[in-house]
Amino acid sequence: MKNFLLGIVACTLLLGSCKKDSGSTKSNPKGLSDNSFKIIKPDGSEQTVTISNVSMVTNNEFSYIARFSVGAASTYDRVAVGFSSMPADGEYPVMQPPNGHTSELPAGKAQQNTTFDGVNYFTTTASSGVVTISTVNGKKKVTFENLELSKIGTVVAGGTDLPVGSKITGVIVQP
């Protein structure tokens, strides 16, 4: 009986030490809290932005849409990270599907698309970037670091282009 009880105590201690992140920001990229991101420009300067609203698209794809507002042409500003189906926890290499539709992504891949001050950007397939999905306190957490931003075009006239070579790092938490 004594060995049985010791076994239960040992298992309890072992399982307790394997708990997932408690929700603290210690696992976030340096300097970022949940639901924020930063633009890193080629000259080393950074602009941190707080996300005001997170929603999810779940028809024919699975995307996290994080909205924010910067600059004069910010009507459509958002960061979108998408998958062809609901992602499990893990790392997903970033790519741009040939037709641009998230629903056409191969399994195990992610797409990143950002509209910043009215200008639309995506991370190319040639990028070595990854998106990490984890579950914290029962909510999905999307983390990405140093994803290159390639300009697609202008969504709203009047915005300012980011310098070529700019990158995005961020944390989006499911509402």
C-alpha positions in Angstrom: 0.0 0.0 0.0 2.9 2.4 0.9 4.5 1.9 -2.6 1.1 2.4 -4.2 0.6 5.8 -2.4 4.2 6.8 -3.3 3.5 6.0 -6.9 0.4 8.2 -6.9 2.3 11.1 -5.3 5.1 10.7 -7.8 2.7 10.7 -10.8 0.8 13.7 -9.4 4.1 15.6 -9.0 5.2 14.6 -12.5 1.9 15.6 -14.1 1.9 18.9 -12.2 5.3 19.8 -13.6 4.1 19.3 -17.2 1.2 21.8 -17.1 0.9 24.2 -20.1 1.7 27.8 -19.8 -0.4 29.5 -17.2 -1.3 32.4 -19.5 1.6 34.7 -18.5 3.4 36.6 -21.2 6.8 35.0 -20.5 6.5 32.9 -23.6 5.6 35.8 -25.8 8.2 37.4 -28.1 10.3 40.0 -26.2 8.4 43.1 -25.5 5.0 41.9 -26.6 1.9 41.3 -24.5 -1.1 39.1 -25.7 -3.0 40.7 -28.6 -0.2 42.9 -29.8 2.4 43.0 -32.6 5.3 45.0 -33.8 6.6 46.1 -37.1 10.4 45.9 -37.4 11.8 48.1 -40.0 15.1 47.4 -41.8 16.8 50.3 -39.9 16.1 48.5 -36.6 13.2 50.8 -35.5 10.1 49.2 -34.2 6.4 50.2 -34.0 4.3 48.2 -31.4 0.6 48.1 -32.0 -2.2 46.9 -29.7 -4.9 44.7 -31.3 -8.4 46.1 -30.5 -10.5 43.1 -31.7 -9.9 39.4 -32.5 -12.4 37.3 -34.5 -12.3 34.0 -36.2 -13.4 32.8 -39.7 -14.4 29.1 -39.7 -16.1 28.4 -43.0 -14.0 26.6 -45.6 -10.9 27.8 -43.7 -9.8 28.7 -40.2 -8.4 32.2 -39.7 -7.6 34.5 -36.8 -8.4 38.1 -37.7 -6.8 40.8 -35.5 -8.0 44.3 -36.1 -6.2 47.5 -35.1 -6.0 51.1 -36.3 -2.9 53.1 -37.4 -2.4 56.0 -39.8 -4.7 57.9 -42.0 -5.9 55.0 -44.1 -6.5 52.4 -41.4 -10.1 51.5 -42.2 -9.2 47.9 -43.2 -6.2 47.4 -40.9 -5.8 43.8 -39.7 -3.4 40.9 -39.3 -4.8 37.6 -40.5 -3.2 34.2 -39.9 -5.0 31.4 -41.7 -5.1 27.6 -42.1 -7.0 25.3 -44.4 -8.6 23.7 -41.3 -8.6 24.1 -37.6 -5.0 23.9 -36.5 -3.7 21.7 -33.6 -1.0 23.0 -31.3 2.4 23.0 -33.1 4.5 24.9 -35.7 3.3 25.7 -39.2 5.6 27.0 -41.9 4.2 30.1 -43.6 3.5 30.1 -47.3 1.4 32.0 -49.8 -1.0 29.7 -51.7 -0.8 30.1 -55.5 -4.3 31.6 -55.8 -4.1 33.5 -52.5 -7.0 31.7 -50.8 -6.4 30.3 -47.3 -8.8 27.4 -48.1 -6.3 26.2 -50.7 -3.4 25.9 -48.2 -1.8 22.4 -47.9 -2.3 20.7 -44.5 0.3 21.8 -42.0 0.9 25.2 -43.6 -0.1 28.7 -42.5 -0.8 32.0 -44.4 -0.1 35.5 -43.0 -1.6 38.6 -44.5 -1.5 42.1 -43.1 -3.1 45.4 -44.1 -1.2 48.2 -42.3 -2.3 51.8 -42.9 -4.2 50.8 -45.9 -1.4 48.8 -47.6 -1.7 45.1 -48.0 1.3 42.7 -47.3 1.8 38.9 -47.1 4.6 36.6 -46.1 6.0 34.7 -49.1 6.5 31.0 -49.5 10.3 31.7 -49.8 10.2 32.9 -46.2 11.5 30.6 -43.5 8.9 31.9 -41.1 6.7 29.8 -38.9 3.5 30.4 -36.9 3.2 28.6 -33.6 -0.2 27.5 -32.1 -0.5 26.7 -28.4 -3.4 26.3 -26.0 -3.2 28.5 -22.9 -6.0 28.5 -20.3 -8.3 26.8 -22.9 -7.7 29.4 -25.6 -5.7 29.2 -28.8 -2.6 31.4 -28.9 -1.0 32.3 -32.3 2.6 33.5 -32.1 4.8 34.5 -35.0 8.2 36.2 -35.2 10.1 38.1 -37.9 7.8 37.2 -40.8 8.8 39.2 -43.8 6.2 41.5 -45.3 5.9 41.7 -49.1 3.6 44.3 -50.5 0.6 43.1 -52.5 -1.0 46.5 -53.2 -3.0 49.3 -51.7 -6.4 48.7 -50.2 -7.2 52.3 -49.2 -5.5 55.3 -50.8 -3.6 57.7 -48.5 -1.6 55.1 -46.5 2.1 55.0 -46.1 4.2 52.1 -47.4 6.4 50.2 -45.0 10.1 50.1 -46.1 11.0 47.0 -48.2 12.4 44.4 -45.8 10.1 45.2 -42.9 9.0 42.3 -40.7 6.1 41.5 -38.3 6.2 39.8 -34.9 3.1 39.2 -32.9 0.8 37.4 -30.5 -3.0 36.8 -31.2 -5.1 35.1 -28.5 -8.5 33.6 -29.3 -11.4 35.6 -27.8 
